[in-house]
């Protein structure tokens, strides 16, 4: 028969959250995503805010920035 382990596991070390993605100046898509994120945070909808962050971070790589070279 095996013994039951009753001690606590080692602590988990978490890093600080990453900086929020920044909208590109002059980009209407980035501005709209930034607005969506702000409104979501104001109403406490962290899931929607995270979704906007993911889209905002990916937009320069796949959206209009990718085609025009805007950063």
Buried (B, 14 or more C-beta within 10 A) or exposed (E): EEEEEEEEEEEEEEEEEEEBBEBBEEBEBBEBBBEBBEEBBEEEBEEBBEBBBEBBBEBBEEBBBEEEEBE
